[in-house]
Amino acid sequence: MAVLKMNFLSEALGMQTNVTICLPTFSFEDSFNGRSGVYIPGMKYQVMYLLHGGSGDDSDYVNFSNIVRYADENKIAVIMPCGYNSCYTDSPDGSAKYYTFVTEELPKVMETLFPISTRREDTFVAGLSMGSHGAMKIAVNNPEKFAAALIMSGSSYRPGVPRMVPCQNGVFDLEAATSKPPMSMGAITDMIEDPEFIRNTVNDVYAVARKNAEEGKTLPALFFRAGDCDTALYRAVLAEKELREMGYETKIEIVPGMRHEWDLWDDTLRLALREWLPIRHEVIYP
């Protein structure tokens, strides 16, 4: 497995930015199974864009999960951009276009420099916590590009639905619900819960989702997973139900005893790549 740390000047962000990339390579398993000659010109990988949570960066998954091993096992490229506390949203003044970066500039750069398939059926997006907001928003707004989204511990934010609802064994304490994170994440986190800010934009994710369904577009599959003691479970349950009723293919799993934690997210990545997502589990050869 090749793990690459890349730094480049982003036009959308107006600054240098980091991205961490996992690319499967010749492995011990290949040698044990007598496979050689795995590098063939024109070969491609399926790809998953994997978004970190609030207060994180592109190194989170490598540091706190087994994503490198899971990517190698399943022969899929994993692209982990640095979104900081942007909520994967373009800033109102246009100074940092994080949504544009992840949906337009980053795929173009990655597909140009690395052997990544450009086909919809080979392209996925995933994220946890703040990254779950980004993953769902990106998949819903770009159904022609993404076959599926993995949404861990949350869903896209929206006005009127608190981000964090204390929960114990699946029982919600709505009186203690809040949208204020434990650490400051910047003004953009408040803006995307303002009905006027999101109106008629990509940030009005549920309105876009409904419009796509009503227009009969090919819709991405959406996979949700959260713990039954996770403060983000409330949002996940509401989102999955609403999207399912719109006509989206959805799946939700609520894990007993788990909170907003890396043990849950690591296990979810393993499960999703092995079983849930439509992964080939092999390189795409010409």
Secondary structure by P-SEA (a helix, b strand, c coil): cbbbbbbbbbccccccbbbbbbbbcccaaaaaaccccccccbbbbbbbbbbbcccccccccccccaaaaaaaaacbbbbbbbbccccccccccccccaaaaaccaaaaaaaacccccccccccccccccaaaaaaaaaaaaccccccbbbbccccccccccccbbbbcccccccccccccccccccaaaaaaaccccccccccaaaaaaaaaaaaccbbbbbbbbbcccccaaaaaaaaaaaaaaacccbbbbbbccccccaaaaaaaaaaaaacccccccccccc
